[in-house]
Amino acid sequence: MIQEGILHRIDSEYAYPLDKETLVVRLRVSKRDNFKSVECLFNPAMRLIKTQQVVKMEIKYSDFDFNYYEARLHNKFPSFSYLFKIVDADNKVYFISDEGITNNYDFALSQVSAFRYAFINDDDLFKVNKKIEGRIFYQIFVDSFANGGYGDKNHITRSWDSNDLEVFKDKKYDPVFLGGDLKGVLNKLDYLKDLGIGAVYLTPIFKAMTNHKYDTIDYFQIDNMFGDVELLKELVEEAHKREILIFLDLVFNHTSYFHPFFQDVISKGKESPYYDFYMIDGDKPDLKLRNYMTFSEGWLMPKLNGNNPKVRKYCSDVALYYLEKCNVDGYRLDVSNELPHSFWMEFKSQLKEKKEDIFLIGECWYNAYSFLSPYEWDSTMNYAFSFSAKEYFADRTLSTQNFVNKLNLELVRYREQTNRTLINLLDSHDVSRFYEYVKPNKNLYLLSELFLISFIGCPMVYYGDEIFMEGGNDPFNRRGMEWNSKVFNSQEFVLIKKIYALRKLNAFKEGEMKLSSFNELLLIERSNDNENFTIVINNTNEVKDFVPNGEVILSNKFENNRLLPFGFAVVKIS
C-alpha cells in the first residue's frame, strides 16, 4: 500500500450527510495500488465497539494519480462512527482510522480512534434545491442584449452593431453604451422560453457610471438606462409565467468611488459615519496616495469592509429589498470570495427568513468548498469547468482520458449536492467567447455545447452563444446581440435547440453521471431509475467506429455506425 496516497477527512467533501439517515464517505487511494476489497465498517459510536455494519466501497472517480472509493452509510439513528478496511493483492489487511493506518484494530478503543460524524442535524444538511436543479441558465449583459425602447436613449454612444468597444482612447475616457434595457429582456422572454432557458442571470442593473455596472453608485436605484423597479417587477412576473427564474448580480465586495458613502468619507474623513465602511490607511482616502483597499487595484472601486456589522446589514437590506419588491429568485454574488464567511452567514440567514428557497451563486474562480454550505453560498461559477473544456476542445492539449481525469478531480472537490447545482459555463462577460477559440469549426463548437448540457449541474449559456457569436476578451465579448444573424435560420441553430432540449429529460436534469473514454471517444452516461443515455463525443480529426447499443435520439456527423471528425451521438439505452 502506498500510504502517502491515503486521504480521508471527517466533516468535509470526504464525509458529509446526504439526508438525515445517510452519510456519504470517500476514501482517496493511489492508482498504483491494486486492492481486492475496500470496505467501510460503521455503526453509532457505542454500538461500533461490539458490532459493525459493513458496506463495500466502489471506485466512483479517478483522476491522474488517485482513485476515490465511495459508499453511502445508512442508519436510522443519525450518528456514525466508522473506519475503513482494505485487503490488498497479497491479502494483507489494513485498517484506516482517525489514528492512521494499522494492520489490526481494537474496536474497544473505537470511541476515541474511529472517524466520527457525531450527529446529523437538520440545519447542517446541504439540500439540493429542486427548484434550481437541472435548469439552463442564460447570462445577459443587459446593455448589449436587447433595446426595448425604455427611456430617451440619450446615453447611447455606439451603434448596436459596433465593434468599437474600447472605453479609453488616447488616454481619455470614452464610455460605451449600446442601449439595451430591461424592457428588451422582457420582450425576449418568449424567445428564451422557446430556446429552453430555465433561469436568467442579469449582470448588475443598479445605478453606475459604466455599461457593465459593477461600480455601484446606488444599490436601491435601478439605473434609468435600464428601467425602474416596476419594470423589474413586471419582468420577474412575466418570466415566472414562463417558468423562467430571474437572478440579479450583487456587488458587495466594493462600490463605486462615486458612491455617496465613499464621497462622504472623502469629504469628512474619520468624522464620516461611513469611514469604517471601507478599508482606509489614514485620516481620509486619497486617490493620489491610493491609501485604501480596492477591487483588483481598480482605484475607482473602493473595497467595502465586510467585517463591519453595519456593512453587513446594509447589504442584506439591499437583497431583501429586491426580494420583497420584485420577488427575484436569487442572486449571483460578485467577487464574493473576498468577503468574510461571517458576512455570508448573516446574509444567508436574513434572506432565508423571507424566502426559504433563495439561491445564492458565489463568484469564485478556484475551489470554493469552504463557502459552499447551508449557511453561505448554494453554488458557484464553475470556471474550472470552462478552463478544462478550453484545454480539451479548443487548445487540444488534453487526451480524452486526461480530460476525464481532470473533470473527476474537479468533481471530488465538492459534495454531490453541490455538483448537482454548480453553474457550469464555457464563457461569460469576463472571458473570451468560446466560439472565438474554435471558429470556424461549428461542429467542434456543437460538441462543446453538448458537453455543457450533458454535464451534471446547471449549464450556463452566455447570451449569443446559441448563434455562434464571436468576441475575444472584454470588451469584445460584450458586443450587441446579433438579432439579425443568419444563424437563426440555419441547421446549426436547429441542432443547438435540440441539444438544449435534452435538459427536458429527467436523466439529464437530475440523473447520475459517469465519465469515461474509449478509443479517444468521450463517453458521458446520464441515468436515473427510468432512463439511461450515453453521449458519445468524437473530439478528433479521425473517423471512429461506434455501434450504439440503443436508439440514437440525436446526432451530428454520425452515419453507418461511424462517428466522423467532431461528430456526436446521443443514445437512449434500451
Buried (B, 14 or more C-beta within 10 A) or exposed (E): BEEEBBBBEBEEBBBBBBBEBBBBBBBBBBBEBEBEEBBBBBBBBEBBBEEBBEBEBEBBBBBEEBBBBBBBBEBEEBBBBBBBBBBBEEEEEBBBBBBEEBEEBEBEEBEEBBBBBEEBEEEBBBEBBEBBBBBBBBBBBBBBBBBBEBBEEEBBBBEBEEEEBEBEEEEEEEEBBBBBBBBBBBBBBEEBBEBBBBBBBBBBBBBBBBBBBBBBBBBEBBBEBBBBBEBBBBBBEBBEEEEBBBBBBBBBBBBBBBBEBBBBBBEBBEEBEBBBBBBBEEEBBEEEEEBBBBBEEEEBBBBBBBEBEEBBEBBBEBBBEBBEBBBBBBBBBBBBBBBEEEBBBBBBEBBBEEBEEBBBBBBBBEBBBEBBBBBBBBBBBBBBBBBBBBBBBBEBEBEBBBBBBBBBBBBBBBBBBBBBBBBBBBBBBBBBBBBBBBBEBBBBBBBBBBBBBBBBBBBBBBBBBBBBBBBEEBBBBBBBBBBEBEBBEBEBBEBBEBBBBBBEBBBBBBBEBBBBBEEBBBBBBBBBEEBBBBBBBBBBEEEBEBEBEEEBEBBBBBEEEBBBBBBBBBBBBE
